[in-house]
Amino acid sequence: MPNEPSDTQRPTPPRHVSMQRQGPILVDGPVEVELEDGTTVSSDRFRVALCTCRRSRRYPWCDTSHRRRA
């Protein structure tokens, strides 16, 4: 049938993303992240934590800096 996808046209399954209250965004990897300045960083880990508080020294990757209170 013409409307059925072939083996080479199968859609990529959606990425799983978990939101954490006062914590990082967890994304099933591998991932590429485009930063504000247009540069791209990537990780091939099975799950990555993206920093949402901008306290991380490894931004955009979370280093749990959000746990410390200043």
PDB file with SEQRES, HELIX, SHEET and CRYST1 records, atoms N, CA, C and O in Angstrom:
SEQRES   1 A   70  MET PRO ASN GLU PRO SER ASP THR GLN ARG PRO THR PRO          
SEQRES   2 A   70  PRO ARG HIS VAL SER MET GLN ARG GLN GLY PRO ILE LEU          
SEQRES   3 A   70  VAL ASP GLY PRO VAL GLU VAL GLU LEU GLU ASP GLY THR          
SEQRES   4 A   70  THR VAL SER SER ASP ARG PHE ARG VAL ALA LEU CYS THR          
SEQRES   5 A   70  CYS ARG ARG SER ARG ARG TYR PRO TRP CYS ASP THR SER          
SEQRES   6 A   70  HIS ARG ARG ARG ALA                                          
HELIX    1 AA1 ASP A    7  GLN A    9  5                                   3    
HELIX    2 AA2 SER A   65  ARG A   67  5                                   3    
SHEET    1 AA1 3 VAL A  17  MET A  19  0                                        
SHEET    2 AA1 3 ILE A  25  ASP A  28 -1                                        
SHEET    3 AA1 3 ARG A  47  LEU A  50 -1                                        
SHEET    1 AA2 2 VAL A  31  GLU A  34  0                                        
SHEET    2 AA2 2 THR A  40  SER A  43 -1                                        
CRYST1    1.000    1.000    1.000  90.00  90.00  90.00 P 1           1          
ATOM      1  N   MET A   1       0.842  -1.173   0.000  1.00  0.00           N  
ATOM      2  CA  MET A   1       0.000   0.000   0.000  1.00  0.00           C  
ATOM      3  C   MET A   1       0.888   1.236   0.000  1.00  0.00           C  
ATOM      4  O   MET A   1       1.911   1.248   0.683  1.00  0.00           O  
ATOM      5  N   PRO A   2       0.531   2.258  -0.734  1.00  0.00           N  
ATOM      6  CA  PRO A   2       1.399   3.418  -0.866  1.00  0.00           C  
ATOM      7  C   PRO A   2       1.506   4.265   0.399  1.00  0.00           C  
ATOM      8  O   PRO A   2       2.488   4.995   0.533  1.00  0.00           O  
ATOM      9  N   ASN A   3       0.562   4.213   1.332  1.00  0.00           N  
ATOM     10  CA  ASN A   3       0.606   5.064   2.513  1.00  0.00           C  
ATOM     11  C   ASN A   3       1.328   4.434   3.705  1.00  0.00           C  
ATOM     12  O   ASN A   3       1.538   5.097   4.721  1.00  0.00           O  
ATOM     13  N   GLU A   4       1.706   3.169   3.589  1.00  0.00           N  
ATOM     14  CA  GLU A   4       2.420   2.515   4.678  1.00  0.00           C  
ATOM     15  C   GLU A   4       3.901   2.875   4.610  1.00  0.00           C  
ATOM     16  O   GLU A   4       4.494   2.838   3.532  1.00  0.00           O  
ATOM     17  N   PRO A   5       4.513   3.227   5.762  1.00  0.00           N  
ATOM     18  CA  PRO A   5       5.935   3.575   5.740  1.00  0.00           C  
ATOM     19  C   PRO A   5       6.786   2.337   5.488  1.00  0.00           C  
ATOM     20  O   PRO A   5       6.491   1.249   5.983  1.00  0.00           O  
ATOM     21  N   SER A   6       7.832   2.522   4.720  1.00  0.00           N  
ATOM     22  CA  SER A   6       8.768   1.426   4.503  1.00  0.00           C  
ATOM     23  C   SER A   6       9.710   1.350   5.696  1.00  0.00           C  
ATOM     24  O   SER A   6       9.653   2.197   6.588  1.00  0.00           O  
ATOM     25  N   ASP A   7      10.571   0.345   5.717  1.00  0.00           N  
ATOM     26  CA  ASP A   7      11.521   0.197   6.818  1.00  0.00           C  
ATOM     27  C   ASP A   7      12.408   1.420   6.976  1.00  0.00           C  
ATOM     28  O   ASP A   7      12.815   1.743   8.092  1.00  0.00           O  
ATOM     29  N   THR A   8      12.715   2.105   5.887  1.00  0.00           N  
ATOM     30  CA  THR A   8      13.596   3.273   5.954  1.00  0.00           C  
ATOM     31  C   THR A   8      12.845   4.555   6.278  1.00  0.00           C  
ATOM     32  O   THR A   8      13.474   5.586   6.518  1.00  0.00           O  
ATOM     33  N   GLN A   9      11.512   4.518   6.292  1.00  0.00           N  
ATOM     34  CA  GLN A   9      10.724   5.723   6.531  1.00  0.00           C  
ATOM     35  C   GLN A   9       9.972   5.690   7.855  1.00  0.00           C  
ATOM     36  O   GLN A   9       9.111   6.538   8.087  1.00  0.00           O  
ATOM     37  N   ARG A  10      10.272   4.748   8.715  1.00  0.00           N  
ATOM     38  CA  ARG A  10       9.556   4.673   9.983  1.00  0.00           C  
ATOM     39  C   ARG A  10       9.871   5.893  10.832  1.00  0.00           C  
ATOM     40  O   ARG A  10      11.024   6.314  10.921  1.00  0.00           O  
ATOM     41  N   PRO A  11       8.850   6.458  11.453  1.00  0.00           N  
ATOM     42  CA  PRO A  11       9.091   7.645  12.282  1.00  0.00           C  
ATOM     43  C   PRO A  11       9.934   7.306  13.508  1.00  0.00           C  
ATOM     44  O   PRO A  11       9.855   6.204  14.051  1.00  0.00           O  
ATOM     45  N   THR A  12      10.729   8.262  13.924  1.00  0.00           N  
ATOM     46  CA  THR A  12      11.536   8.104  15.121  1.00  0.00           C  
ATOM     47  C   THR A  12      10.611   8.183  16.326  1.00  0.00           C  
ATOM     48  O   THR A  12       9.754   9.064  16.385  1.00  0.00           O  
ATOM     49  N   PRO A  13      10.767   7.277  17.289  1.00  0.00           N  
ATOM     50  CA  PRO A  13       9.889   7.371  18.459  1.00  0.00           C  
ATOM     51  C   PRO A  13      10.150   8.669  19.218  1.00  0.00           C  
ATOM     52  O   PRO A  13      11.272   9.174  19.203  1.00  0.00           O  
ATOM     53  N   PRO A  14       9.141   9.211  19.874  1.00  0.00           N  
ATOM     54  CA  PRO A  14       9.337  10.468  20.592  1.00  0.00           C  
ATOM     55  C   PRO A  14      10.307  10.303  21.757  1.00  0.00           C  
ATOM     56  O   PRO A  14      10.408   9.228  22.348  1.00  0.00           O  
ATOM     57  N   ARG A  15      11.015  11.375  22.076  1.00  0.00           N  
ATOM     58  CA  ARG A  15      11.914  11.391  23.229  1.00  0.00           C  
ATOM     59  C   ARG A  15      11.081  11.476  24.498  1.00  0.00           C  
ATOM     60  O   ARG A  15      10.047  12.143  24.530  1.00  0.00           O  
ATOM     61  N   HIS A  16      11.532  10.804  25.529  1.00  0.00           N  
ATOM     62  CA  HIS A  16      10.870  10.890  26.826  1.00  0.00           C  
ATOM     63  C   HIS A  16      11.532  12.007  27.620  1.00  0.00           C  
ATOM     64  O   HIS A  16      12.753  12.019  27.775  1.00  0.00           O  
ATOM     65  N   VAL A  17      10.729  12.950  28.125  1.00  0.00           N  
ATOM     66  CA  VAL A  17      11.218  14.096  28.892  1.00  0.00           C  
ATOM     67  C   VAL A  17      10.477  14.113  30.224  1.00  0.00           C  
ATOM     68  O   VAL A  17       9.251  14.006  30.260  1.00  0.00           O  
ATOM     69  N   SER A  18      11.235  14.249  31.333  1.00  0.00           N  
ATOM     70  CA  SER A  18      10.635  14.334  32.664  1.00  0.00           C  
ATOM     71  C   SER A  18      10.962  15.681  33.279  1.00  0.00           C  
ATOM     72  O   SER A  18      12.124  16.081  33.341  1.00  0.00           O  
ATOM     73  N   MET A  19       9.932  16.375  33.733  1.00  0.00           N  
ATOM     74  CA  MET A  19      10.110  17.658  34.407  1.00  0.00           C  
ATOM     75  C   MET A  19      10.244  17.392  35.899  1.00  0.00           C  
ATOM     76  O   MET A  19       9.505  16.580  36.457  1.00  0.00           O  
ATOM     77  N   GLN A  20      11.181  18.070  36.544  1.00  0.00           N  
ATOM     78  CA  GLN A  20      11.406  17.923  37.974  1.00  0.00           C  
ATOM     79  C   GLN A  20      11.142  19.255  38.662  1.00  0.00           C  
ATOM     80  O   GLN A  20      11.679  20.281  38.243  1.00  0.00           O  
ATOM     81  N   ARG A  21      10.326  19.257  39.705  1.00  0.00           N  
ATOM     82  CA  ARG A  21      10.075  20.490  40.449  1.00  0.00           C  
ATOM     83  C   ARG A  21      11.385  20.930  41.091  1.00  0.00           C  
ATOM     84  O   ARG A  21      12.014  20.162  41.819  1.00  0.00           O  
ATOM     85  N   GLN A  22      11.788  22.147  40.824  1.00  0.00           N  
ATOM     86  CA  GLN A  22      13.026  22.720  41.345  1.00  0.00           C  
ATOM     87  C   GLN A  22      14.222  21.816  41.069  1.00  0.00           C  
ATOM     88  O   GLN A  22      15.094  21.651  41.922  1.00  0.00           O  
ATOM     89  N   GLY A  23      14.258  21.242  39.895  1.00  0.00           N  
ATOM     90  CA  GLY A  23      15.361  20.377  39.504  1.00  0.00           C  
ATOM     91  C   GLY A  23      15.546  20.410  37.998  1.00  0.00           C  
ATOM     92  O   GLY A  23      14.992  21.275  37.319  1.00  0.00           O  
ATOM     93  N   PRO A  24      16.314  19.482  37.482  1.00  0.00           N  
ATOM     94  CA  PRO A  24      16.612  19.468  36.052  1.00  0.00           C  
ATOM     95  C   PRO A  24      15.478  18.881  35.225  1.00  0.00           C  
ATOM     96  O   PRO A  24      14.518  18.319  35.753  1.00  0.00           O  
ATOM     97  N   ILE A  25      15.616  19.027  33.922  1.00  0.00           N  
ATOM     98  CA  ILE A  25      14.754  18.338  32.972  1.00  0.00           C  
ATOM     99  C   ILE A  25      15.520  17.089  32.547  1.00  0.00           C  
ATOM    100  O   ILE A  25      16.651  17.185  32.069  1.00  0.00           O  
ATOM    101  N   LEU A  26      14.912  15.926  32.718  1.00  0.00           N  
ATOM    102  CA  LEU A  26      15.545  14.662  32.346  1.00  0.00           C  
ATOM    103  C   LEU A  26      15.075  14.277  30.951  1.00  0.00           C  
ATOM    104  O   LEU A  26      13.876  14.234  30.678  1.00  0.00           O  
ATOM    105  N   VAL A  27      16.038  13.996  30.068  1.00  0.00           N  
ATOM    106  CA  VAL A  27      15.737  13.664  28.674  1.00  0.00           C  
ATOM    107  C   VAL A  27      16.424  12.356  28.337  1.00  0.00           C  
ATOM    108  O   VAL A  27      17.617  12.190  28.593  1.00  0.00           O  
ATOM    109  N   ASP A  28      15.669  11.421  27.759  1.00  0.00           N  
ATOM    110  CA  ASP A  28      16.277  10.188  27.282  1.00  0.00           C  
ATOM    111  C   ASP A  28      17.185  10.523  26.117  1.00  0.00           C  
ATOM    112  O   ASP A  28      16.767  11.201  25.178  1.00  0.00           O  
ATOM    113  N   GLY A  29      18.432  10.051  26.169  1.00  0.00           N  
ATOM    114  CA  GLY A  29      19.431  10.391  25.177  1.00  0.00           C  
ATOM    115  C   GLY A  29      19.501   9.373  24.068  1.00  0.00           C  
ATOM    116  O   GLY A  29      18.711   8.430  24.026  1.00  0.00           O  
ATOM    117  N   PRO A  30      20.429   9.559  23.186  1.00  0.00           N  
ATOM    118  CA  PRO A  30      21.383  10.669  23.085  1.00  0.00           C  
ATOM    119  C   PRO A  30      20.675  11.954  22.652  1.00  0.00           C  
ATOM    120  O   PRO A  30      19.610  11.919  22.035  1.00  0.00           O  
ATOM    121  N   VAL A  31      21.296  13.089  22.990  1.00  0.00           N  
ATOM    122  CA  VAL A  31      20.682  14.379  22.681  1.00  0.00           C  
ATOM    123  C   VAL A  31      21.705  15.363  22.124  1.00  0.00           C  
ATOM    124  O   VAL A  31      22.905  15.246  22.371  1.00  0.00           O  
ATOM    125  N   GLU A  32      21.203  16.327  21.372  1.00  0.00           N  
ATOM    126  CA  GLU A  32      21.951  17.507  20.959  1.00  0.00           C  
ATOM    127  C   GLU A  32      21.192  18.706  21.479  1.00  0.00           C  
ATOM    128  O   GLU A  32      19.970  18.773  21.351  1.00  0.00           O  
ATOM    129  N   VAL A  33      21.908  19.665  22.071  1.00  0.00           N  
ATOM    130  CA  VAL A  33      21.287  20.858  22.623  1.00  0.00           C  
ATOM    131  C   VAL A  33      21.885  22.070  21.932  1.00  0.00           C  
ATOM    132  O   VAL A  33      23.103  22.247  21.916  1.00  0.00           O  
ATOM    133  N   GLU A  34      21.025  22.903  21.359  1.00  0.00           N  
ATOM    134  CA  GLU A  34      21.489  24.146  20.746  1.00  0.00           C  
ATOM    135  C   GLU A  34      21.396  25.246  21.791  1.00  0.00           C  
ATOM    136  O   GLU A  34      20.321  25.507  22.331  1.00  0.00           O  
ATOM    137  N   LEU A  35      22.525  25.893  22.075  1.00  0.00           N  
ATOM    138  CA  LEU A  35      22.591  26.949  23.071  1.00  0.00           C  
ATOM    139  C   LEU A  35      22.170  28.287  22.469  1.00  0.00           C  
ATOM    140  O   LEU A  35      22.011  28.406  21.254  1.00  0.00           O  
ATOM    141  N   GLU A  36      21.990  29.288  23.326  1.00  0.00           N  
ATOM    142  CA  GLU A  36      21.532  30.608  22.879  1.00  0.00           C  
ATOM    143  C   GLU A  36      22.441  31.224  21.827  1.00  0.00           C  
ATOM    144  O   GLU A  36      21.972  31.934  20.937  1.00  0.00           O  
ATOM    145  N   ASP A  37      23.746  30.954  21.925  1.00  0.00           N  
ATOM    146  CA  ASP A  37      24.691  31.552  20.974  1.00  0.00           C  
ATOM    147  C   ASP A  37      24.799  30.759  19.674  1.00  0.00           C  
ATOM    148  O   ASP A  37      25.597  31.097  18.801  1.00  0.00           O  
ATOM    149  N   GLY A  38      23.995  29.706  19.547  1.00  0.00           N  
ATOM    150  CA  GLY A  38      23.985  28.921  18.317  1.00  0.00           C  
ATOM    151  C   GLY A  38      24.901  27.716  18.332  1.00  0.00           C  
ATOM    152  O   GLY A  38      24.827  26.886  17.426  1.00  0.00           O  
ATOM    153  N   THR A  39      25.774  27.588  19.342  1.00  0.00           N  
ATOM    154  CA  THR A  39      26.630  26.414  19.417  1.00  0.00           C  
ATOM    155  C   THR A  39      25.799  25.201  19.832  1.00  0.00           C  
ATOM    156  O   THR A  39      24.753  25.330  20.468  1.00  0.00           O  
ATOM    157  N   THR A  40      26.285  24.035  19.461  1.00  0.00           N  
ATOM    158  CA  THR A  40      25.591  22.795  19.770  1.00  0.00           C  
ATOM    159  C   THR A  40      26.482  21.924  20.637  1.00  0.00           C  
ATOM    160  O   THR A  40      27.665  21.744  20.347  1.00  0.00           O  
ATOM    161  N   VAL A  41      25.906  21.385  21.701  1.00  0.00           N  
ATOM    162  CA  VAL A  41      26.606  20.417  22.548  1.00  0.00           C  
ATOM    163  C   VAL A  41      25.813  19.122  22.490  1.00  0.00           C  
ATOM    164  O   VAL A  41      24.597  19.137  22.294  1.00  0.00           O  
ATOM    165  N   SER A  42      26.502  18.004  22.659  1.00  0.00           N  
ATOM    166  CA  SER A  42      25.808  16.726  22.553  1.00  0.00           C  
ATOM    167  C   SER A  42      26.259  15.778  23.650  1.00  0.00           C  
ATOM    168  O   SER A  42      27.335  15.923  24.231  1.00  0.00           O  
ATOM    169  N   SER A  43      25.405  14.809  23.911  1.00  0.00           N  
ATOM    170  CA  SER A  43      25.702  13.752  24.877  1.00  0.00           C  
ATOM    171  C   SER A  43      25.142  12.456  24.323  1.00  0.00           C  
ATOM    172  O   SER A  43      24.037  12.430  23.780  1.00  0.00           O  
ATOM    173  N   ASP A  44      25.902  11.385  24.461  1.00  0.00           N  
ATOM    174  CA  ASP A  44      25.419  10.087  24.003  1.00  0.00           C  
ATOM    175  C   ASP A  44      24.977   9.206  25.168  1.00  0.00           C  
ATOM    176  O   ASP A  44      24.776   8.004  24.995  1.00  0.00           O  
ATOM    177  N   ARG A  45      24.825   9.796  26.350  1.00  0.00           N  
ATOM    178  CA  ARG A  45      24.355   9.054  27.519  1.00  0.00           C  
ATOM    179  C   ARG A  45      22.909   8.609  27.315  1.00  0.00           C  
ATOM    180  O   ARG A  45      22.186   9.199  26.513  1.00  0.00           O  
ATOM    181  N   PHE A  46      22.482   7.566  28.040  1.00  0.00           N  
ATOM    182  CA  PHE A  46      21.117   7.064  27.885  1.00  0.00           C  
ATOM    183  C   PHE A  46      20.080   8.011  28.480  1.00  0.00           C  
ATOM    184  O   PHE A  46      18.916   7.978  28.081  1.00  0.00           O  
ATOM    185  N   ARG A  47      20.488   8.855  29.428  1.00  0.00           N  
ATOM    186  CA  ARG A  47      19.613   9.896  29.985  1.00  0.00           C  
ATOM    187  C   ARG A  47      20.492  11.062  30.411  1.00  0.00           C  
ATOM    188  O   ARG A  47      21.561  10.871  30.991  1.00  0.00           O  
ATOM    189  N   VAL A  48      20.030  12.263  30.119  1.00  0.00           N  
ATOM    190  CA  VAL A  48      20.773  13.464  30.507  1.00  0.00           C  
ATOM    191  C   VAL A  48      19.877  14.349  31.355  1.00  0.00           C  
ATOM    192  O   VAL A  48      18.652  14.313  31.242  1.00  0.00           O  
ATOM    193  N   ALA A  49      20.512  15.143  32.206  1.00  0.00           N  
ATOM    194  CA  ALA A  49      19.803  16.109  33.038  1.00  0.00           C  
ATOM    195  C   ALA A  49      20.186  17.495  32.554  1.00  0.00           C  
ATOM    196  O   ALA A  49      21.354  17.881  32.601  1.00  0.00           O  
ATOM    197  N   LEU A  50      19.191  18.242  32.087  1.00  0.00           N  
ATOM    198  CA  LEU A  50      19.421  19.595  31.596  1.00  0.00           C  
ATOM    199  C   LEU A  50      19.135  20.588  32.715  1.00  0.00           C  
ATOM    200  O   LEU A  50      18.083  20.529  33.352  1.00  0.00           O  
ATOM    201  N   CYS A  51      20.068  21.495  32.950  1.00  0.00           N  
ATOM    202  CA  CYS A  51      19.959  22.485  34.013  1.00  0.00           C  
ATOM    203  C   CYS A  51      18.878  23.507  33.677  1.00  0.00           C  
ATOM    204  O   CYS A  51      18.821  24.013  32.556  1.00  0.00           O  
ATOM    205  N   THR A  52      18.018  23.809  34.654  1.00  0.00           N  
ATOM    206  CA  THR A  52      17.003  24.848  34.462  1.00  0.00           C  
ATOM    207  C   THR A  52      17.251  26.061  35.358  1.00  0.00           C  
ATOM    208  O   THR A  52      16.620  27.102  35.174  1.00  0.00           O  
ATOM    209  N   CYS A  53      18.163  25.938  36.324  1.00  0.00           N  
ATOM    210  CA  CYS A  53      18.398  27.049  37.252  1.00  0.00           C  
ATOM    211  C   CYS A  53      19.589  27.913  36.833  1.00  0.00           C  
ATOM    212  O   CYS A  53      19.777  29.011  37.357  1.00  0.00           O  
ATOM    213  N   ARG A  54      20.385  27.420  35.896  1.00  0.00           N  
ATOM    214  CA  ARG A  54      21.585  28.114  35.392  1.00  0.00           C  
ATOM    215  C   ARG A  54      22.691  28.270  36.432  1.00  0.00           C  
ATOM    216  O   ARG A  54      23.583  29.099  36.255  1.00  0.00           O  
ATOM    217  N   ARG A  55      22.651  27.494  37.509  1.00  0.00           N  
ATOM    218  CA  ARG A  55      23.719  27.520  38.509  1.00  0.00           C  
ATOM    219  C   ARG A  55      24.827  26.521  38.181  1.00  0.00           C  
ATOM    220  O   ARG A  55      25.908  26.576  38.767  1.00  0.00           O  
ATOM    221  N   SER A  56      24.564  25.625  37.260  1.00  0.00           N  
ATOM    222  CA  SER A  56      25.509  24.560  36.956  1.00  0.00           C  
ATOM    223  C   SER A  56      26.806  25.100  36.365  1.00  0.00           C  
ATOM    224  O   SER A  56      26.791  25.980  35.504  1.00  0.00           O  
ATOM    225  N   ARG A  57      27.899  24.574  36.828  1.00  0.00           N  
ATOM    226  CA  ARG A  57      29.207  24.914  36.238  1.00  0.00           C  
ATOM    227  C   ARG A  57      29.413  24.187  34.916  1.00  0.00           C  
ATOM    228  O   ARG A  57      30.338  24.503  34.168  1.00  0.00           O  
ATOM    229  N   ARG A  58      28.555  23.216  34.628  1.00  0.00           N  
ATOM    230  CA  ARG A  58      28.649  22.427  33.394  1.00  0.00           C  
ATOM    231  C   ARG A  58      27.469  22.721  32.467  1.00  0.00           C  
ATOM    232  O   ARG A  58      27.135  21.897  31.616  1.00  0.00           O  
ATOM    233  N   TYR A  59      26.837  23.881  32.621  1.00  0.00           N  
ATOM    234  CA  TYR A  59      25.652  24.235  31.850  1.00  0.00           C  
ATOM    235  C   TYR A  59      25.859  23.942  30.363  1.00  0.00           C  
ATOM    236  O   TYR A  59      26.907  24.306  29.830  1.00  0.00           O  
ATOM    237  N   PRO A  60      24.928  23.311  29.676  1.00  0.00           N  
ATOM    238  CA  PRO A  60      23.539  23.080  30.023  1.00  0.00           C  
ATOM    239  C   PRO A  60      23.291  21.798  30.814  1.00  0.00           C  
ATOM    240  O   PRO A  60      22.143  21.494  31.138  1.00  0.00           O  
ATOM    241  N   TRP A  61      24.342  21.041  31.131  1.00  0.00           N  
ATOM    242  CA  TRP A  61      24.163  19.808  31.882  1.00  0.00           C  
ATOM    243  C   TRP A  61      24.046  20.134  33.379  1.00  0.00           C  
ATOM    244  O   TRP A  61      24.772  20.988  33.886  1.00  0.00           O  
ATOM    245  N   CYS A  62      23.158  19.473  34.063  1.00  0.00           N  
ATOM    246  CA  CYS A  62      22.940  19.711  35.483  1.00  0.00           C  
ATOM    247  C   CYS A  62      24.062  19.065  36.298  1.00  0.00           C  
ATOM    248  O   CYS A  62      24.449  17.927  36.034  1.00  0.00           O  
ATOM    249  N   ASP A  63      24.580  19.796  37.288  1.00  0.00           N  
ATOM    250  CA  ASP A  63      25.569  19.231  38.208  1.00  0.00           C  
ATOM    251  C   ASP A  63      25.052  19.253  39.654  1.00  0.00           C  
ATOM    252  O   ASP A  63      25.843  19.191  40.595  1.00  0.00           O  
ATOM    253  N   THR A  64      23.757  19.340  39.825  1.00  0.00           N  
ATOM    254  CA  THR A  64      23.030  19.380  41.099  1.00  0.00           C  
ATOM    255  C   THR A  64      23.286  20.652  41.893  1.00  0.00           C  
ATOM    256  O   THR A  64      23.048  20.668  43.101  1.00  0.00           O  
ATOM    257  N   SER A  65      23.756  21.705  41.268  1.00  0.00           N  
ATOM    258  CA  SER A  65      23.962  22.978  41.958  1.00  0.00           C  
ATOM    259  C   SER A  65      22.658  23.552  42.495  1.00  0.00           C  
ATOM    260  O   SER A  65      22.675  24.355  43.428  1.00  0.00           O  
ATOM    261  N   HIS A  66      21.525  23.150  41.915  1.00  0.00           N  
ATOM    262  CA  HIS A  66      20.219  23.640  42.369  1.00  0.00           C  
ATOM    263  C   HIS A  66      19.929  23.212  43.806  1.00  0.00           C  
ATOM    264  O   HIS A  66      19.085  23.813  44.470  1.00  0.00           O  
ATOM    265  N   ARG A  67      20.610  22.191  44.285  1.00  0.00           N  
ATOM    266  CA  ARG A  67      20.376  21.697  45.645  1.00  0.00           C  
ATOM    267  C   ARG A  67      20.949  22.627  46.707  1.00  0.00           C  
ATOM    268  O   ARG A  67      20.464  22.649  47.838  1.00  0.00           O  
ATOM    269  N   ARG A  68      21.972  23.391  46.353  1.00  0.00           N  
ATOM    270  CA  ARG A  68      22.598  24.314  47.308  1.00  0.00           C  
ATOM    271  C   ARG A  68      21.806  25.602  47.382  1.00  0.00           C  
ATOM    272  O   ARG A  68      21.373  26.123  46.355  1.00  0.00           O  
ATOM    273  N   ARG A  69      21.615  26.112  48.556  1.00  0.00           N  
ATOM    274  CA  ARG A  69      20.921  27.395  48.733  1.00  0.00           C  
ATOM    275  C   ARG A  69      21.958  28.467  48.993  1.00  0.00           C  
ATOM    276  O   ARG A  69      22.828  28.301  49.848  1.00  0.00           O  
ATOM    277  N   ALA A  70      21.871  29.561  48.262  1.00  0.00           N  
ATOM    278  CA  ALA A  70      22.852  30.638  48.426  1.00  0.00           C  
ATOM    279  C   ALA A  70      22.317  31.727  49.316  1.00  0.00           C  
ATOM    280  O   ALA A  70      23.007  32.715  49.566  1.00  0.00           O  
TER     281      ALA A  70                                                      
END                                                                             
